[in-house]
Amino acid sequence: MKHYPVKAAVFLFALTLIAILVSIILIKFNSTSSLDLVPLLIWIIIGILSESFTVYLEDGNIHLSPIDAIFFAVYLTSGAIAALIVIPATGLFRIRKAGLLKGNLFKTPFRLTLFNVCHYIV
């Protein structure tokens, strides 16, 4: 992370710690025995497609996506543990295209993926 602002790095570190803590608390107090693999995979595919076909507005560098609603729907229909699985999977496997640039797990900077996953968990 060359030339990355110190305040931003501290914020990202704090956000990551909070997301890990929230995840541990959710896993501790929720049962994983009720997870069904098929709906989980369907939610992951829907999330990846939603993030991959995000509408990009160059004026203001804005990405429009229904991913918040999808994560909320996962939480309501499948529970908190399923949401904890779908959120990172969507963040890792999405393909984002902005202009001629394409970003994915291998081209997107790690700090951006980490920020997106952690802020959705929190």
N, C-alpha and C positions, 0 to 999 in steps of 0.2 A: 504494500500500500504506500508506494512512494508519493510524496507530496499530498498526502491525505491530511486534512486539518485535524489537529489534536482533539479539539472539542467534538468533532464529528465521530472520531474513533472512540472517545470516551462514551458518547451517547450510544453508539452501536454496541459497545461492550455491555453497558448497563441494560440496554434493551434485550440483548441476548441472555444475560443472566436472569432477568425477569421472566422471559419466555421459557427458559429451562425450569425455573421454579414453578411457574404456573403449570407446565406440562407434568412435572413430578407430582404436584398436588392433584391434578385431574386423574392421573393414572392410579394414584393411591386410593382415591375415593370412588372410582368408577370401575365397574366390572368389564372385563374384556371378553367374557364368555358369550356375550350376545352379539358379537361382530359377525356379520355375514360377508363372505368374500365377494360375491357377485355384485351386490349393491355398492360395496366399497369401490370395486374396480370401475363400475359405471360412473360413480361420482368423480373418481380420479380422471376418467376420460372426458367427462363433461367439463371439469375444471381446466384440464389441459387445452381442450378445444376453445374454451372461453378466453383463456389467456393468450392463446395463439392467434386468435382472430380479433384482438383488441383494436378498436378504432383509434387511430393516432391523429391528433390535431396539431399541426406544426405551429400554429399560432398559440404560443404559450407552453409548448412542449407537454401536451396533456394526452394521457392514454385513458380511453373510456372502456370500461369492462364491467360486466355484471358479476364479477367474481365474488364481491361481498355478499350478494344475494345467494350465490351458490354455496358459499361456506356456511351461511346462516341456515340454508335448507339442509345441508348435511348435518349440522348440529341438531336441528329439530327432528329430522327423520331417523338419523342413525346414532346420535349421541356425541358426546364430547371426545371420546377416544377415536371415533371414526374421523371427526374433524381434525384431530391431531395428526392423523395419517394422511388425509387428503390435502391439507394445507402444504406441507413440505413437498409432497409428490407433485402437486401442481406447480409449485415454485421451481422445482428442479427440472421438470421435463417440458416446460412450456417452450414455445418458439415464438419469439417476438420479432416483428419486422417493422422497422421505422425507416421509411424512405428506401434506400438500397441496402441498409445495414440489417443483418439478421443476428439475433442473439439467442443463445440457448445455454444449456448447462456448461458447455465448453467455451463459449465466447462471451457470456455475460460475466462481468466482474463478480467475484464471490461476495463482496460486501453488499452489492445490490440485492442478490438473491437472499442473503442472510437477513438483510433489513426487511424485505418483503415478507419472508416466512415468519420472522419474529414479531413483526407488528400485527400480522393477522392472528397469531396465537394469543398475544396479549389482548 
